[in-house]
Amino acid sequence: MTGVGGRSEAPGGTDAALLAAAIAATPTGIVISDPALPDCPIVFANPAFTAITGYGPDEVIGRNCRFLQGRDTDPEAVDRVRRAIAASRPVTVEMVNYRRDGTRFWNELRIAPVFGADERLSHFIGVQHDVTARHRAEEGQKRARRAADRANRTKSDFLATMSHEIRTPMNGMLGTLSLLSETGLSSEQRAYAETALRCGQDLLAIINDILDLSRIEAGMLRLGEAAFSLADTLRAVLDLAAPAAAAKAIGLSVMIDPALPPVLRGDAQRLRQVVLNLVDNAVKFTAIGGVTIRADAAGAVADGTLQLRIAVIDTGIGIPRAVQARLFRRWTQADASIAGRFGGSGLGLTICRRLVKLMRGAITLESEPGHGATFTVTLPLAVAHTSTTIPPEGRILPTPTPMPAATETARGTGQGARILLAEDSRANQIVAAAILRRAGHVVTVVEDGEEAVARAAGGGFDLVLMDVQMPRRTGIEATEAIRALPPPAGRVPIVAMTASDLPEDRDRCLAAGMDGFITKPANAATLLAAVTGTLAASTPAVSTDAPPPSGLIDDGVVAEMEAAVGAVRMPQLIAIFAEETESRLARLGQAIAACDRATIAHLAHGMRSAAGTFGATALTQAARALEQCCAEGNEAALRGAYAPVPGLAVASLAALRARTTSSGQDPTGS
Ligand SMILES: Cc1cc2nc3c(=O)[nH]c(=O)nc-3n(C[C@H](O)[C@H](O)[C@H](O)COP(=O)(O)O)c2cc1C
């Protein structure tokens, strides 16, 4: 007998009858066909072939094996077989075949050329194996997986929708509680209101985590892509984490490699979320020492892309090796050993890992118990041209794009701004209107988009705060209608207020002609910052007569100071502070122009310390950021850090003066 499946000879002296018996007993189908005959017909078929196909040897000998094929046979598999046979090569395919009774089966077919002693092609051998059962099992598994995926998506959709729905009433609840705690309450009542507010805020943080994770899992999270300043982004993290670090008297600093390009492209908001989460955790677990954010490049810039590396280094309690592996897994919180370390929903690190993965990056952890921990995020980001304008979404706060002045705005006239508030939720109307009125603005409330357009058409507003989901006309439709109005009514700045923070929703708002975007629930500081920012951007001249934005001054600190020095001395102290601040500002401006780091650091330090004494929180933070920047940042970062300082100084002084005036004191101290 000739060799089978290759060029080797059959073992010399093998008994032909034994080989025939073995082939007859083989439990897989075997056929031999002869390529020397027309259409390569079958010349031999074993009993297993009959068992699999239902065709007896007499019915198949002399026919080409293709008669087993039918409607569901994959033509591509047949083509592979055809090409292998033409090239005298072995081939393995799986294809649908049909039995004699017409039923389908999956045939795992292996064909090999058989060469004669003269090394010429003599026959083909085909081995058939019925793998229908395996296919059925695989199909079943696939179906189950698809069903599970569908169920998971439905669950995630449900969670995403519900979380979104929950945020709207939460907005009303938190706003009302915050207003309540500012009314004349007994200390016991205030403690209750503040506890309720804190719990509400914790709940909101958990809802946000769930919303994020379900969005990621449902594949609904779209990353933004815009130019952003890395220094701005990290400074925002610093600002947000600073109060917690200060409360524990630990250090918090950022070190940016000056060699890093100042403007990158990517999703700054998500990057900030990741770093903030890591910094928050680090602060929580550091009792002595501090937390440092270090940013540098993990490799050289290639194809305009850089591997950005951000390490969050703490001197805290460290994390045992056994716990590290479990740390990024979902619901790790259930593990009591870590529950203490990571408060909240326990989803923070999982979200960080998923977000970083979405950004095509990686996150690693190095830690030893007692020796702190370092979380390192590495991700590829495109380098933007230094002259690139940073769009609003690339900035830290919802800073609106500047637009030409619509009317003589509040800042220009020195009066409170005339704000049209379009919001259908009663609770949200009350909260937002109260916050705005308290800050000195004049508020007109409308309940739907139709009314908003009608009122805006009448003119006389400096700003419109526009809810997005409203009856009759959505905020988007109303904005488009307002933008179609002739100036000045059609040019009024519009800031969106929405419970959604999806980038596509934000894009829709901006595309409709809105100038800014705030996500509900917005606290007083965010709301007022958006209003003040928009008004400032829409007015060329900045007047110091503007109503002071709230959140500038920590009333508690001022009250303590008053108690310590006596109310009568306050105006005098404020006058001294004002004089010092103005002098520092003038020198700071010169030092910035000369990029004189030592002088800037000295002046910023002085300003920080004085502002802290007077409870000028925002100014303290800005001065601190400027001071830190002197040691760590490049020139662009330095200028960026300086930018908010003069405005905040002027506004803080105005707020402090207004405070003493309203309490019956003469701010001049005379
Ligand atoms: C030895 C041998 C066994 C084969 N066994 C099968 C088989 O079990 N089922 C099948 O669909 N095709 C089988 N074929 C493939 C077909 O006979 C044929 O080569 C294929 O359909 C491609 O050629 P065609 O385009 O001329 O049909 C076998 C071919 C050879 C040479």
PDBQT file of the ligand as one rigid body, heavy atoms in Angstrom, charges set to zero:
ROOT
HETATM    1  C1  LIG A 701     -10.756  12.670  -0.335  1.00  0.00    +0.000 C 
HETATM    2  C2  LIG A 701     -11.774  13.758  -0.315  1.00  0.00    +0.000 A 
HETATM    3  C3  LIG A 701     -12.786  13.715   0.584  1.00  0.00    +0.000 A 
HETATM    4  C4  LIG A 701     -13.756  14.748   0.614  1.00  0.00    +0.000 A 
HETATM    5  N1  LIG A 701     -14.766  14.701   1.541  1.00  0.00    +0.000 NA
HETATM    6  C5  LIG A 701     -15.716  15.640   1.520  1.00  0.00    +0.000 A 
HETATM    7  C6  LIG A 701     -16.785  15.576   2.434  1.00  0.00    +0.000 A 
HETATM    8  O1  LIG A 701     -16.883  14.732   3.292  1.00  0.00    +0.000 OA
HETATM    9  N2  LIG A 701     -17.704  16.583   2.382  1.00  0.00    +0.000 N 
HETATM   10  C7  LIG A 701     -17.646  17.589   1.467  1.00  0.00    +0.000 A 
HETATM   11  O2  LIG A 701     -18.498  18.448   1.457  1.00  0.00    +0.000 OA
HETATM   12  N3  LIG A 701     -16.638  17.636   0.571  1.00  0.00    +0.000 NA
HETATM   13  C8  LIG A 701     -15.668  16.707   0.578  1.00  0.00    +0.000 A 
HETATM   14  N4  LIG A 701     -14.651  16.742  -0.324  1.00  0.00    +0.000 N 
HETATM   15  C9  LIG A 701     -14.521  17.936  -1.184  1.00  0.00    +0.000 C 
HETATM   16  C10 LIG A 701     -15.232  17.879  -2.507  1.00  0.00    +0.000 C 
HETATM   17  O3  LIG A 701     -15.071  16.592  -3.050  1.00  0.00    +0.000 OA
HETATM   18  C11 LIG A 701     -14.669  18.911  -3.465  1.00  0.00    +0.000 C 
HETATM   19  O4  LIG A 701     -13.290  18.701  -3.613  1.00  0.00    +0.000 OA
HETATM   20  C12 LIG A 701     -14.966  20.283  -3.018  1.00  0.00    +0.000 C 
HETATM   21  O5  LIG A 701     -16.352  20.455  -3.082  1.00  0.00    +0.000 OA
HETATM   22  C13 LIG A 701     -14.289  21.356  -3.892  1.00  0.00    +0.000 C 
HETATM   23  O6  LIG A 701     -14.412  21.059  -5.220  1.00  0.00    +0.000 OA
HETATM   24  P1  LIG A 701     -15.592  21.588  -6.231  1.00  0.00    +0.000 P 
HETATM   25  O7  LIG A 701     -15.456  23.083  -6.233  1.00  0.00    +0.000 OA
HETATM   26  O8  LIG A 701     -15.250  20.952  -7.522  1.00  0.00    +0.000 OA
HETATM   27  O9  LIG A 701     -16.855  21.110  -5.628  1.00  0.00    +0.000 OA
HETATM   28  C14 LIG A 701     -13.686  15.774  -0.327  1.00  0.00    +0.000 A 
HETATM   29  C15 LIG A 701     -12.654  15.773  -1.271  1.00  0.00    +0.000 A 
HETATM   30  C16 LIG A 701     -11.705  14.796  -1.261  1.00  0.00    +0.000 A 
HETATM   31  C17 LIG A 701     -10.603  14.821  -2.285  1.00  0.00    +0.000 C 
ENDROOT
TORSDOF 0
